[in-house]
Amino acid sequence: MALGTLDMCAEIVGDMVGQASSIKIRRSVMIKGLEALTTECFLAALRARVEEAVIGALEASDPSVA
């Protein structure tokens, strides 16, 4: 496959037209939503002057946040 020479992993998804696009758009909604929530969280924490405590709490529950 031509995309293989570009280190792209193309694969057939499902047996109906549009399934790959459906997956892509829903993934984008999820990722953009998480980015927006993260931004809002940190902006609110900055305004409240509690950003270090919020970061500490996030790191305590998920060390990969750091």
PDBQT receptor file of N, H, CA, C and O in Angstrom, charges set to zero:
ATOM      1  N   MET A   1       0.846  -1.177   0.000  1.00  0.00    +0.000 N 
ATOM      2  CA  MET A   1       0.000   0.000   0.000  1.00  0.00    +0.000 C 
ATOM      3  C   MET A   1       0.892   1.241   0.000  1.00  0.00    +0.000 C 
ATOM      4  O   MET A   1       1.910   1.266   0.692  1.00  0.00    +0.000 OA
ATOM      5  N   ALA A   2       0.535   2.239  -0.743  1.00  0.00    +0.000 N 
ATOM      6  H   ALA A   2      -0.292   2.219  -1.305  1.00  0.00    +0.000 HD
ATOM      7  CA  ALA A   2       1.344   3.456  -0.883  1.00  0.00    +0.000 C 
ATOM      8  C   ALA A   2       1.556   4.173   0.443  1.00  0.00    +0.000 C 
ATOM      9  O   ALA A   2       2.617   4.759   0.656  1.00  0.00    +0.000 OA
ATOM     10  N   LEU A   3       0.578   4.141   1.335  1.00  0.00    +0.000 N 
ATOM     11  H   LEU A   3      -0.284   3.665   1.162  1.00  0.00    +0.000 HD
ATOM     12  CA  LEU A   3       0.716   4.843   2.607  1.00  0.00    +0.000 C 
ATOM     13  C   LEU A   3       1.748   4.192   3.514  1.00  0.00    +0.000 C 
ATOM     14  O   LEU A   3       2.307   4.847   4.393  1.00  0.00    +0.000 OA
ATOM     15  N   GLY A   4       1.999   2.922   3.308  1.00  0.00    +0.000 N 
ATOM     16  H   GLY A   4       1.545   2.390   2.594  1.00  0.00    +0.000 HD
ATOM     17  CA  GLY A   4       2.988   2.211   4.111  1.00  0.00    +0.000 C 
ATOM     18  C   GLY A   4       4.381   2.795   3.965  1.00  0.00    +0.000 C 
ATOM     19  O   GLY A   4       5.157   2.783   4.920  1.00  0.00    +0.000 OA
ATOM     20  N   THR A   5       4.710   3.304   2.796  1.00  0.00    +0.000 N 
ATOM     21  H   THR A   5       4.080   3.314   2.020  1.00  0.00    +0.000 HD
ATOM     22  CA  THR A   5       6.018   3.914   2.590  1.00  0.00    +0.000 C 
ATOM     23  C   THR A   5       6.155   5.220   3.370  1.00  0.00    +0.000 C 
ATOM     24  O   THR A   5       7.270   5.705   3.563  1.00  0.00    +0.000 OA
ATOM     25  N   LEU A   6       5.050   5.790   3.816  1.00  0.00    +0.000 N 
ATOM     26  H   LEU A   6       4.145   5.396   3.659  1.00  0.00    +0.000 HD
ATOM     27  CA  LEU A   6       5.054   7.032   4.592  1.00  0.00    +0.000 C 
ATOM     28  C   LEU A   6       4.903   6.770   6.088  1.00  0.00    +0.000 C 
ATOM     29  O   LEU A   6       4.642   7.698   6.854  1.00  0.00    +0.000 OA
ATOM     30  N   ASP A   7       5.063   5.527   6.509  1.00  0.00    +0.000 N 
ATOM     31  H   ASP A   7       5.275   4.773   5.887  1.00  0.00    +0.000 HD
ATOM     32  CA  ASP A   7       4.886   5.121   7.908  1.00  0.00    +0.000 C 
ATOM     33  C   ASP A   7       3.475   5.415   8.414  1.00  0.00    +0.000 C 
ATOM     34  O   ASP A   7       3.298   5.766   9.580  1.00  0.00    +0.000 OA
ATOM     35  N   MET A   8       2.486   5.277   7.562  1.00  0.00    +0.000 N 
ATOM     36  H   MET A   8       2.629   4.992   6.614  1.00  0.00    +0.000 HD
ATOM     37  CA  MET A   8       1.094   5.457   7.965  1.00  0.00    +0.000 C 
ATOM     38  C   MET A   8       0.455   4.073   8.043  1.00  0.00    +0.000 C 
ATOM     39  O   MET A   8       0.680   3.229   7.176  1.00  0.00    +0.000 OA
ATOM     40  N   CYS A   9      -0.332   3.846   9.072  1.00  0.00    +0.000 N 
ATOM     41  H   CYS A   9      -0.515   4.531   9.777  1.00  0.00    +0.000 HD
ATOM     42  CA  CYS A   9      -0.979   2.559   9.269  1.00  0.00    +0.000 C 
ATOM     43  C   CYS A   9      -2.436   2.655   8.845  1.00  0.00    +0.000 C 
ATOM     44  O   CYS A   9      -3.316   2.861   9.681  1.00  0.00    +0.000 OA
ATOM     45  N   ALA A  10      -2.690   2.512   7.581  1.00  0.00    +0.000 N 
ATOM     46  H   ALA A  10      -1.975   2.345   6.901  1.00  0.00    +0.000 HD
ATOM     47  CA  ALA A  10      -4.060   2.558   7.068  1.00  0.00    +0.000 C 
ATOM     48  C   ALA A  10      -4.699   1.184   7.227  1.00  0.00    +0.000 C 
ATOM     49  O   ALA A  10      -4.041   0.159   7.043  1.00  0.00    +0.000 OA
ATOM     50  N   GLU A  11      -5.973   1.170   7.566  1.00  0.00    +0.000 N 
ATOM     51  H   GLU A  11      -6.507   2.003   7.715  1.00  0.00    +0.000 HD
ATOM     52  CA  GLU A  11      -6.683  -0.098   7.688  1.00  0.00    +0.000 C 
ATOM     53  C   GLU A  11      -8.147   0.100   7.302  1.00  0.00    +0.000 C 
ATOM     54  O   GLU A  11      -8.684   1.203   7.400  1.00  0.00    +0.000 OA
ATOM     55  N   ILE A  12      -8.765  -0.955   6.873  1.00  0.00    +0.000 N 
ATOM     56  H   ILE A  12      -8.328  -1.852   6.793  1.00  0.00    +0.000 HD
ATOM     57  CA  ILE A  12     -10.182  -0.930   6.530  1.00  0.00    +0.000 C 
ATOM     58  C   ILE A  12     -10.976  -1.023   7.824  1.00  0.00    +0.000 C 
ATOM     59  O   ILE A  12     -10.693  -1.863   8.678  1.00  0.00    +0.000 OA
ATOM     60  N   VAL A  13     -11.971  -0.154   7.962  1.00  0.00    +0.000 N 
ATOM     61  H   VAL A  13     -12.200   0.529   7.268  1.00  0.00    +0.000 HD
ATOM     62  CA  VAL A  13     -12.795  -0.125   9.166  1.00  0.00    +0.000 C 
ATOM     63  C   VAL A  13     -14.239  -0.434   8.779  1.00  0.00    +0.000 C 
ATOM     64  O   VAL A  13     -14.877   0.351   8.077  1.00  0.00    +0.000 OA
ATOM     65  N   GLY A  14     -14.744  -1.554   9.226  1.00  0.00    +0.000 N 
ATOM     66  H   GLY A  14     -14.225  -2.191   9.796  1.00  0.00    +0.000 HD
ATOM     67  CA  GLY A  14     -16.130  -1.905   8.970  1.00  0.00    +0.000 C 
ATOM     68  C   GLY A  14     -16.415  -2.226   7.514  1.00  0.00    +0.000 C 
ATOM     69  O   GLY A  14     -15.515  -2.284   6.676  1.00  0.00    +0.000 OA
ATOM     70  N   ASP A  15     -17.695  -2.431   7.241  1.00  0.00    +0.000 N 
ATOM     71  H   ASP A  15     -18.426  -2.384   7.922  1.00  0.00    +0.000 HD
ATOM     72  CA  ASP A  15     -18.089  -2.782   5.878  1.00  0.00    +0.000 C 
ATOM     73  C   ASP A  15     -19.064  -1.767   5.284  1.00  0.00    +0.000 C 
ATOM     74  O   ASP A  15     -19.625  -1.997   4.213  1.00  0.00    +0.000 OA
ATOM     75  N   MET A  16     -19.264  -0.657   5.970  1.00  0.00    +0.000 N 
ATOM     76  H   MET A  16     -18.808  -0.470   6.840  1.00  0.00    +0.000 HD
ATOM     77  CA  MET A  16     -20.160   0.382   5.472  1.00  0.00    +0.000 C 
ATOM     78  C   MET A  16     -19.377   1.667   5.209  1.00  0.00    +0.000 C 
ATOM     79  O   MET A  16     -18.455   2.008   5.950  1.00  0.00    +0.000 OA
ATOM     80  N   VAL A  17     -19.750   2.366   4.157  1.00  0.00    +0.000 N 
ATOM     81  H   VAL A  17     -20.499   2.089   3.554  1.00  0.00    +0.000 HD
ATOM     82  CA  VAL A  17     -19.123   3.639   3.840  1.00  0.00    +0.000 C 
ATOM     83  C   VAL A  17     -19.368   4.616   4.988  1.00  0.00    +0.000 C 
ATOM     84  O   VAL A  17     -20.487   4.723   5.491  1.00  0.00    +0.000 OA
ATOM     85  N   GLY A  18     -18.347   5.309   5.389  1.00  0.00    +0.000 N 
ATOM     86  H   GLY A  18     -17.438   5.223   4.980  1.00  0.00    +0.000 HD
ATOM     87  CA  GLY A  18     -18.482   6.335   6.412  1.00  0.00    +0.000 C 
ATOM     88  C   GLY A  18     -18.090   5.912   7.810  1.00  0.00    +0.000 C 
ATOM     89  O   GLY A  18     -18.016   6.757   8.702  1.00  0.00    +0.000 OA
ATOM     90  N   GLN A  19     -17.837   4.642   8.030  1.00  0.00    +0.000 N 
ATOM     91  H   GLN A  19     -17.897   3.956   7.305  1.00  0.00    +0.000 HD
ATOM     92  CA  GLN A  19     -17.493   4.198   9.382  1.00  0.00    +0.000 C 
ATOM     93  C   GLN A  19     -16.165   4.772   9.859  1.00  0.00    +0.000 C 
ATOM     94  O   GLN A  19     -16.044   5.142  11.026  1.00  0.00    +0.000 OA
ATOM     95  N   ALA A  20     -15.183   4.854   8.996  1.00  0.00    +0.000 N 
ATOM     96  H   ALA A  20     -15.281   4.553   8.047  1.00  0.00    +0.000 HD
ATOM     97  CA  ALA A  20     -13.892   5.420   9.391  1.00  0.00    +0.000 C 
ATOM     98  C   ALA A  20     -14.057   6.899   9.738  1.00  0.00    +0.000 C 
ATOM     99  O   ALA A  20     -13.496   7.377  10.723  1.00  0.00    +0.000 OA
ATOM    100  N   SER A  21     -14.822   7.612   8.932  1.00  0.00    +0.000 N 
ATOM    101  H   SER A  21     -15.278   7.223   8.131  1.00  0.00    +0.000 HD
ATOM    102  CA  SER A  21     -15.067   9.033   9.214  1.00  0.00    +0.000 C 
ATOM    103  C   SER A  21     -15.821   9.208  10.519  1.00  0.00    +0.000 C 
ATOM    104  O   SER A  21     -15.555  10.145  11.272  1.00  0.00    +0.000 OA
ATOM    105  N   SER A  22     -16.747   8.322  10.789  1.00  0.00    +0.000 N 
ATOM    106  H   SER A  22     -16.962   7.561  10.178  1.00  0.00    +0.000 HD
ATOM    107  CA  SER A  22     -17.518   8.381  12.028  1.00  0.00    +0.000 C 
ATOM    108  C   SER A  22     -16.618   8.207  13.239  1.00  0.00    +0.000 C 
ATOM    109  O   SER A  22     -16.761   8.918  14.233  1.00  0.00    +0.000 OA
ATOM    110  N   ILE A  23     -15.699   7.271  13.157  1.00  0.00    +0.000 N 
ATOM    111  H   ILE A  23     -15.582   6.693  12.349  1.00  0.00    +0.000 HD
ATOM    112  CA  ILE A  23     -14.742   7.057  14.247  1.00  0.00    +0.000 C 
ATOM    113  C   ILE A  23     -13.873   8.290  14.418  1.00  0.00    +0.000 C 
ATOM    114  O   ILE A  23     -13.657   8.752  15.538  1.00  0.00    +0.000 OA
ATOM    115  N   LYS A  24     -13.373   8.826  13.306  1.00  0.00    +0.000 N 
ATOM    116  H   LYS A  24     -13.549   8.450  12.396  1.00  0.00    +0.000 HD
ATOM    117  CA  LYS A  24     -12.474   9.978  13.369  1.00  0.00    +0.000 C 
ATOM    118  C   LYS A  24     -13.155  11.196  13.986  1.00  0.00    +0.000 C 
ATOM    119  O   LYS A  24     -12.560  11.871  14.827  1.00  0.00    +0.000 OA
ATOM    120  N   ILE A  25     -14.382  11.487  13.587  1.00  0.00    +0.000 N 
ATOM    121  H   ILE A  25     -14.865  10.939  12.904  1.00  0.00    +0.000 HD
ATOM    122  CA  ILE A  25     -15.052  12.666  14.111  1.00  0.00    +0.000 C 
ATOM    123  C   ILE A  25     -15.374  12.511  15.590  1.00  0.00    +0.000 C 
ATOM    124  O   ILE A  25     -15.255  13.473  16.349  1.00  0.00    +0.000 OA
ATOM    125  N   ARG A  26     -15.775  11.329  16.008  1.00  0.00    +0.000 N 
ATOM    126  H   ARG A  26     -15.871  10.547  15.392  1.00  0.00    +0.000 HD
ATOM    127  CA  ARG A  26     -16.084  11.118  17.421  1.00  0.00    +0.000 C 
ATOM    128  C   ARG A  26     -14.826  11.177  18.285  1.00  0.00    +0.000 C 
ATOM    129  O   ARG A  26     -14.867  11.667  19.414  1.00  0.00    +0.000 OA
ATOM    130  N   ARG A  27     -13.725  10.683  17.763  1.00  0.00    +0.000 N 
ATOM    131  H   ARG A  27     -13.692  10.285  16.846  1.00  0.00    +0.000 HD
ATOM    132  CA  ARG A  27     -12.463  10.795  18.482  1.00  0.00    +0.000 C 
ATOM    133  C   ARG A  27     -12.079  12.264  18.610  1.00  0.00    +0.000 C 
ATOM    134  O   ARG A  27     -11.636  12.703  19.671  1.00  0.00    +0.000 OA
ATOM    135  N   SER A  28     -12.246  13.015  17.541  1.00  0.00    +0.000 N 
ATOM    136  H   SER A  28     -12.606  12.658  16.679  1.00  0.00    +0.000 HD
ATOM    137  CA  SER A  28     -11.928  14.446  17.574  1.00  0.00    +0.000 C 
ATOM    138  C   SER A  28     -12.789  15.189  18.577  1.00  0.00    +0.000 C 
ATOM    139  O   SER A  28     -12.298  16.065  19.289  1.00  0.00    +0.000 OA
ATOM    140  N   VAL A  29     -14.068  14.848  18.640  1.00  0.00    +0.000 N 
ATOM    141  H   VAL A  29     -14.467  14.136  18.061  1.00  0.00    +0.000 HD
ATOM    142  CA  VAL A  29     -14.958  15.477  19.618  1.00  0.00    +0.000 C 
ATOM    143  C   VAL A  29     -14.460  15.196  21.024  1.00  0.00    +0.000 C 
ATOM    144  O   VAL A  29     -14.430  16.096  21.863  1.00  0.00    +0.000 OA
ATOM    145  N   MET A  30     -14.075  13.972  21.285  1.00  0.00    +0.000 N 
ATOM    146  H   MET A  30     -14.100  13.241  20.603  1.00  0.00    +0.000 HD
ATOM    147  CA  MET A  30     -13.590  13.589  22.611  1.00  0.00    +0.000 C 
ATOM    148  C   MET A  30     -12.315  14.339  22.966  1.00  0.00    +0.000 C 
ATOM    149  O   MET A  30     -12.215  14.918  24.048  1.00  0.00    +0.000 OA
ATOM    150  N   ILE A  31     -11.341  14.333  22.063  1.00  0.00    +0.000 N 
ATOM    151  H   ILE A  31     -11.422  13.863  21.184  1.00  0.00    +0.000 HD
ATOM    152  CA  ILE A  31     -10.053  14.976  22.331  1.00  0.00    +0.000 C 
ATOM    153  C   ILE A  31     -10.217  16.483  22.493  1.00  0.00    +0.000 C 
ATOM    154  O   ILE A  31      -9.664  17.067  23.425  1.00  0.00    +0.000 OA
ATOM    155  N   LYS A  32     -10.970  17.118  21.598  1.00  0.00    +0.000 N 
ATOM    156  H   LYS A  32     -11.420  16.643  20.841  1.00  0.00    +0.000 HD
ATOM    157  CA  LYS A  32     -11.175  18.561  21.701  1.00  0.00    +0.000 C 
ATOM    158  C   LYS A  32     -11.959  18.918  22.958  1.00  0.00    +0.000 C 
ATOM    159  O   LYS A  32     -11.724  19.962  23.568  1.00  0.00    +0.000 OA
ATOM    160  N   GLY A  33     -12.879  18.059  23.338  1.00  0.00    +0.000 N 
ATOM    161  H   GLY A  33     -13.069  17.212  22.843  1.00  0.00    +0.000 HD
ATOM    162  CA  GLY A  33     -13.628  18.285  24.575  1.00  0.00    +0.000 C 
ATOM    163  C   GLY A  33     -12.729  18.211  25.796  1.00  0.00    +0.000 C 
ATOM    164  O   GLY A  33     -12.827  19.043  26.699  1.00  0.00    +0.000 OA
ATOM    165  N   LEU A  34     -11.851  17.214  25.823  1.00  0.00    +0.000 N 
ATOM    166  H   LEU A  34     -11.772  16.539  25.090  1.00  0.00    +0.000 HD
ATOM    167  CA  LEU A  34     -10.906  17.092  26.935  1.00  0.00    +0.000 C 
ATOM    168  C   LEU A  34      -9.960  18.291  26.989  1.00  0.00    +0.000 C 
ATOM    169  O   LEU A  34      -9.640  18.795  28.066  1.00  0.00    +0.000 OA
ATOM    170  N   GLU A  35      -9.518  18.738  25.817  1.00  0.00    +0.000 N 
ATOM    171  H   GLU A  35      -9.778  18.328  24.942  1.00  0.00    +0.000 HD
ATOM    172  CA  GLU A  35      -8.640  19.910  25.779  1.00  0.00    +0.000 C 
ATOM    173  C   GLU A  35      -9.366  21.141  26.310  1.00  0.00    +0.000 C 
ATOM    174  O   GLU A  35      -8.797  21.922  27.072  1.00  0.00    +0.000 OA
ATOM    175  N   ALA A  36     -10.612  21.313  25.911  1.00  0.00    +0.000 N 
ATOM    176  H   ALA A  36     -11.075  20.679  25.292  1.00  0.00    +0.000 HD
ATOM    177  CA  ALA A  36     -11.396  22.467  26.372  1.00  0.00    +0.000 C 
ATOM    178  C   ALA A  36     -11.644  22.399  27.876  1.00  0.00    +0.000 C 
ATOM    179  O   ALA A  36     -11.520  23.409  28.570  1.00  0.00    +0.000 OA
ATOM    180  N   LEU A  37     -11.995  21.219  28.385  1.00  0.00    +0.000 N 
ATOM    181  H   LEU A  37     -12.096  20.399  27.821  1.00  0.00    +0.000 HD
ATOM    182  CA  LEU A  37     -12.208  21.067  29.818  1.00  0.00    +0.000 C 
ATOM    183  C   LEU A  37     -10.930  21.326  30.612  1.00  0.00    +0.000 C 
ATOM    184  O   LEU A  37     -10.969  21.948  31.673  1.00  0.00    +0.000 OA
ATOM    185  N   THR A  38      -9.816  20.854  30.102  1.00  0.00    +0.000 N 
ATOM    186  H   THR A  38      -9.785  20.348  29.240  1.00  0.00    +0.000 HD
ATOM    187  CA  THR A  38      -8.540  21.074  30.774  1.00  0.00    +0.000 C 
ATOM    188  C   THR A  38      -8.207  22.562  30.820  1.00  0.00    +0.000 C 
ATOM    189  O   THR A  38      -7.788  23.082  31.854  1.00  0.00    +0.000 OA
ATOM    190  N   THR A  39      -8.395  23.234  29.699  1.00  0.00    +0.000 N 
ATOM    191  H   THR A  39      -8.735  22.812  28.859  1.00  0.00    +0.000 HD
ATOM    192  CA  THR A  39      -8.145  24.679  29.652  1.00  0.00    +0.000 C 
ATOM    193  C   THR A  39      -9.038  25.418  30.627  1.00  0.00    +0.000 C 
ATOM    194  O   THR A  39      -8.560  26.271  31.376  1.00  0.00    +0.000 OA
ATOM    195  N   GLU A  40     -10.322  25.108  30.633  1.00  0.00    +0.000 N 
ATOM    196  H   GLU A  40     -10.710  24.416  30.025  1.00  0.00    +0.000 HD
ATOM    197  CA  GLU A  40     -11.264  25.758  31.554  1.00  0.00    +0.000 C 
ATOM    198  C   GLU A  40     -10.899  25.485  33.010  1.00  0.00    +0.000 C 
ATOM    199  O   GLU A  40     -10.978  26.376  33.856  1.00  0.00    +0.000 OA
ATOM    200  N   CYS A  41     -10.505  24.262  33.292  1.00  0.00    +0.000 N 
ATOM    201  H   CYS A  41     -10.441  23.538  32.605  1.00  0.00    +0.000 HD
ATOM    202  CA  CYS A  41     -10.106  23.889  34.652  1.00  0.00    +0.000 C 
ATOM    203  C   CYS A  41      -8.929  24.740  35.126  1.00  0.00    +0.000 C 
ATOM    204  O   CYS A  41      -8.949  25.290  36.227  1.00  0.00    +0.000 OA
ATOM    205  N   PHE A  42      -7.901  24.840  34.277  1.00  0.00    +0.000 N 
ATOM    206  H   PHE A  42      -7.884  24.393  33.383  1.00  0.00    +0.000 HD
ATOM    207  CA  PHE A  42      -6.715  25.576  34.697  1.00  0.00    +0.000 C 
ATOM    208  C   PHE A  42      -6.934  27.080  34.715  1.00  0.00    +0.000 C 
ATOM    209  O   PHE A  42      -6.368  27.772  35.561  1.00  0.00    +0.000 OA
ATOM    210  N   LEU A  43      -7.737  27.595  33.807  1.00  0.00    +0.000 N 
ATOM    211  H   LEU A  43      -8.197  27.033  33.120  1.00  0.00    +0.000 HD
ATOM    212  CA  LEU A  43      -8.058  29.026  33.863  1.00  0.00    +0.000 C 
ATOM    213  C   LEU A  43      -8.816  29.364  35.145  1.00  0.00    +0.000 C 
ATOM    214  O   LEU A  43      -8.534  30.371  35.794  1.00  0.00    +0.000 OA
ATOM    215  N   ALA A  44      -9.773  28.519  35.502  1.00  0.00    +0.000 N 
ATOM    216  H   ALA A  44     -10.002  27.701  34.975  1.00  0.00    +0.000 HD
ATOM    217  CA  ALA A  44     -10.528  28.741  36.744  1.00  0.00    +0.000 C 
ATOM    218  C   ALA A  44      -9.611  28.615  37.959  1.00  0.00    +0.000 C 
ATOM    219  O   ALA A  44      -9.722  29.388  38.909  1.00  0.00    +0.000 OA
ATOM    220  N   ALA A  45      -8.703  27.637  37.924  1.00  0.00    +0.000 N 
ATOM    221  H   ALA A  45      -8.613  27.008  37.152  1.00  0.00    +0.000 HD
ATOM    222  CA  ALA A  45      -7.768  27.463  39.038  1.00  0.00    +0.000 C 
ATOM    223  C   ALA A  45      -6.833  28.663  39.161  1.00  0.00    +0.000 C 
ATOM    224  O   ALA A  45      -6.537  29.107  40.271  1.00  0.00    +0.000 OA
ATOM    225  N   LEU A  46      -6.370  29.187  38.039  1.00  0.00    +0.000 N 
ATOM    226  H   LEU A  46      -6.611  28.827  37.138  1.00  0.00    +0.000 HD
ATOM    227  CA  LEU A  46      -5.520  30.375  38.060  1.00  0.00    +0.000 C 
ATOM    228  C   LEU A  46      -6.266  31.573  38.639  1.00  0.00    +0.000 C 
ATOM    229  O   LEU A  46      -5.726  32.305  39.468  1.00  0.00    +0.000 OA
ATOM    230  N   ARG A  47      -7.501  31.769  38.201  1.00  0.00    +0.000 N 
ATOM    231  H   ARG A  47      -7.939  31.175  37.526  1.00  0.00    +0.000 HD
ATOM    232  CA  ARG A  47      -8.301  32.893  38.694  1.00  0.00    +0.000 C 
ATOM    233  C   ARG A  47      -8.543  32.791  40.200  1.00  0.00    +0.000 C 
ATOM    234  O   ARG A  47      -8.576  33.796  40.909  1.00  0.00    +0.000 OA
ATOM    235  N   ALA A  48      -8.711  31.561  40.669  1.00  0.00    +0.000 N 
ATOM    236  H   ALA A  48      -8.684  30.743  40.094  1.00  0.00    +0.000 HD
ATOM    237  CA  ALA A  48      -8.954  31.339  42.098  1.00  0.00    +0.000 C 
ATOM    238  C   ALA A  48      -7.641  31.247  42.886  1.00  0.00    +0.000 C 
ATOM    239  O   ALA A  48      -7.646  31.133  44.112  1.00  0.00    +0.000 OA
ATOM    240  N   ARG A  49      -6.531  31.297  42.165  1.00  0.00    +0.000 N 
ATOM    241  H   ARG A  49      -6.528  31.390  41.170  1.00  0.00    +0.000 HD
ATOM    242  CA  ARG A  49      -5.193  31.196  42.773  1.00  0.00    +0.000 C 
ATOM    243  C   ARG A  49      -4.986  29.886  43.531  1.00  0.00    +0.000 C 
ATOM    244  O   ARG A  49      -4.395  29.859  44.610  1.00  0.00    +0.000 OA
ATOM    245  N   VAL A  50      -5.485  28.807  42.938  1.00  0.00    +0.000 N 
ATOM    246  H   VAL A  50      -5.965  28.830  42.061  1.00  0.00    +0.000 HD
ATOM    247  CA  VAL A  50      -5.322  27.473  43.535  1.00  0.00    +0.000 C 
ATOM    248  C   VAL A  50      -4.706  26.486  42.543  1.00  0.00    +0.000 C 
ATOM    249  O   VAL A  50      -4.853  25.273  42.688  1.00  0.00    +0.000 OA
ATOM    250  N   GLU A  51      -4.013  27.022  41.531  1.00  0.00    +0.000 N 
ATOM    251  H   GLU A  51      -3.893  28.008  41.413  1.00  0.00    +0.000 HD
ATOM    252  CA  GLU A  51      -3.494  26.151  40.476  1.00  0.00    +0.000 C 
ATOM    253  C   GLU A  51      -2.524  25.097  40.997  1.00  0.00    +0.000 C 
ATOM    254  O   GLU A  51      -2.548  23.961  40.522  1.00  0.00    +0.000 OA
ATOM    255  N   GLU A  52      -1.667  25.442  41.963  1.00  0.00    +0.000 N 
ATOM    256  H   GLU A  52      -1.647  26.365  42.348  1.00  0.00    +0.000 HD
ATOM    257  CA  GLU A  52      -0.718  24.455  42.495  1.00  0.00    +0.000 C 
ATOM    258  C   GLU A  52      -1.450  23.325  43.211  1.00  0.00    +0.000 C 
ATOM    259  O   GLU A  52      -1.058  22.163  43.096  1.00  0.00    +0.000 OA
ATOM    260  N   ALA A  53      -2.493  23.649  43.937  1.00  0.00    +0.000 N 
ATOM    261  H   ALA A  53      -2.811  24.592  44.030  1.00  0.00    +0.000 HD
ATOM    262  CA  ALA A  53      -3.272  22.620  44.637  1.00  0.00    +0.000 C 
ATOM    263  C   ALA A  53      -4.007  21.728  43.637  1.00  0.00    +0.000 C 
ATOM    264  O   ALA A  53      -4.092  20.515  43.832  1.00  0.00    +0.000 OA
ATOM    265  N   VAL A  54      -4.528  22.314  42.587  1.00  0.00    +0.000 N 
ATOM    266  H   VAL A  54      -4.459  23.299  42.429  1.00  0.00    +0.000 HD
ATOM    267  CA  VAL A  54      -5.228  21.522  41.566  1.00  0.00    +0.000 C 
ATOM    268  C   VAL A  54      -4.240  20.593  40.870  1.00  0.00    +0.000 C 
ATOM    269  O   VAL A  54      -4.525  19.412  40.674  1.00  0.00    +0.000 OA
ATOM    270  N   ILE A  55      -3.087  21.122  40.502  1.00  0.00    +0.000 N 
ATOM    271  H   ILE A  55      -2.855  22.082  40.661  1.00  0.00    +0.000 HD
ATOM    272  CA  ILE A  55      -2.065  20.287  39.861  1.00  0.00    +0.000 C 
ATOM    273  C   ILE A  55      -1.631  19.161  40.806  1.00  0.00    +0.000 C 
ATOM    274  O   ILE A  55      -1.482  18.016  40.378  1.00  0.00    +0.000 OA
ATOM    275  N   GLY A  56      -1.430  19.479  42.072  1.00  0.00    +0.000 N 
ATOM    276  H   GLY A  56      -1.551  20.409  42.420  1.00  0.00    +0.000 HD
ATOM    277  CA  GLY A  56      -1.054  18.460  43.052  1.00  0.00    +0.000 C 
ATOM    278  C   GLY A  56      -2.107  17.375  43.190  1.00  0.00    +0.000 C 
ATOM    279  O   GLY A  56      -1.781  16.190  43.273  1.00  0.00    +0.000 OA
ATOM    280  N   ALA A  57      -3.368  17.780  43.214  1.00  0.00    +0.000 N 
ATOM    281  H   ALA A  57      -3.632  18.742  43.146  1.00  0.00    +0.000 HD
ATOM    282  CA  ALA A  57      -4.454  16.796  43.327  1.00  0.00    +0.000 C 
ATOM    283  C   ALA A  57      -4.520  15.911  42.089  1.00  0.00    +0.000 C 
ATOM    284  O   ALA A  57      -4.750  14.706  42.198  1.00  0.00    +0.000 OA
ATOM    285  N   LEU A  58      -4.320  16.499  40.917  1.00  0.00    +0.000 N 
ATOM    286  H   LEU A  58      -4.134  17.478  40.829  1.00  0.00    +0.000 HD
ATOM    287  CA  LEU A  58      -4.334  15.707  39.685  1.00  0.00    +0.000 C 
ATOM    288  C   LEU A  58      -3.157  14.737  39.639  1.00  0.00    +0.000 C 
ATOM    289  O   LEU A  58      -3.315  13.580  39.248  1.00  0.00    +0.000 OA
ATOM    290  N   GLU A  59      -1.985  15.206  40.036  1.00  0.00    +0.000 N 
ATOM    291  H   GLU A  59      -1.857  16.146  40.353  1.00  0.00    +0.000 HD
ATOM    292  CA  GLU A  59      -0.819  14.329  40.063  1.00  0.00    +0.000 C 
ATOM    293  C   GLU A  59      -0.975  13.193  41.062  1.00  0.00    +0.000 C 
ATOM    294  O   GLU A  59      -0.509  12.081  40.815  1.00  0.00    +0.000 OA
ATOM    295  N   ALA A  60      -1.630  13.465  42.194  1.00  0.00    +0.000 N 
ATOM    296  H   ALA A  60      -2.009  14.369  42.395  1.00  0.00    +0.000 HD
ATOM    297  CA  ALA A  60      -1.836  12.428  43.211  1.00  0.00    +0.000 C 
ATOM    298  C   ALA A  60      -2.760  11.330  42.696  1.00  0.00    +0.000 C 
ATOM    299  O   ALA A  60      -2.569  10.154  43.006  1.00  0.00    +0.000 OA
ATOM    300  N   SER A  61      -3.758  11.717  41.909  1.00  0.00    +0.000 N 
ATOM    301  H   SER A  61      -3.913  12.672  41.656  1.00  0.00    +0.000 HD
ATOM    302  CA  SER A  61      -4.687  10.709  41.399  1.00  0.00    +0.000 C 
ATOM    303  C   SER A  61      -4.194  10.051  40.127  1.00  0.00    +0.000 C 
ATOM    304  O   SER A  61      -4.607   8.937  39.805  1.00  0.00    +0.000 OA
ATOM    305  N   ASP A  62      -3.299  10.736  39.386  1.00  0.00    +0.000 N 
ATOM    306  H   ASP A  62      -2.964  11.641  39.648  1.00  0.00    +0.000 HD
ATOM    307  CA  ASP A  62      -2.752  10.163  38.149  1.00  0.00    +0.000 C 
ATOM    308  C   ASP A  62      -1.348  10.731  37.924  1.00  0.00    +0.000 C 
ATOM    309  O   ASP A  62      -1.209  11.813  37.353  1.00  0.00    +0.000 OA
ATOM    310  N   PRO A  63      -0.320  10.024  38.359  1.00  0.00    +0.000 N 
ATOM    311  CA  PRO A  63       1.046  10.529  38.266  1.00  0.00    +0.000 C 
ATOM    312  C   PRO A  63       1.503  10.864  36.832  1.00  0.00    +0.000 C 
ATOM    313  O   PRO A  63       2.454  11.624  36.651  1.00  0.00    +0.000 OA
ATOM    314  N   SER A  64       0.842  10.308  35.832  1.00  0.00    +0.000 N 
ATOM    315  H   SER A  64       0.069   9.690  35.979  1.00  0.00    +0.000 HD
ATOM    316  CA  SER A  64       1.237  10.608  34.450  1.00  0.00    +0.000 C 
ATOM    317  C   SER A  64       0.846  12.014  34.024  1.00  0.00    +0.000 C 
ATOM    318  O   SER A  64       1.231  12.460  32.943  1.00  0.00    +0.000 OA
ATOM    319  N   VAL A  65       0.081  12.724  34.864  1.00  0.00    +0.000 N 
ATOM    320  H   VAL A  65      -0.232  12.361  35.742  1.00  0.00    +0.000 HD
ATOM    321  CA  VAL A  65      -0.323  14.100  34.557  1.00  0.00    +0.000 C 
ATOM    322  C   VAL A  65       0.891  15.014  34.524  1.00  0.00    +0.000 C 
ATOM    323  O   VAL A  65       0.941  15.959  33.737  1.00  0.00    +0.000 OA
ATOM    324  N   ALA A  66       1.862  14.736  35.373  1.00  0.00    +0.000 N 
ATOM    325  H   ALA A  66       1.821  13.968  36.012  1.00  0.00    +0.000 HD
ATOM    326  CA  ALA A  66       3.043  15.617  35.493  1.00  0.00    +0.000 C 
ATOM    327  C   ALA A  66       3.917  15.584  34.266  1.00  0.00    +0.000 C 
ATOM    328  O   ALA A  66       4.940  16.267  34.217  1.00  0.00    +0.000 OA
TER     329      ALA A  66
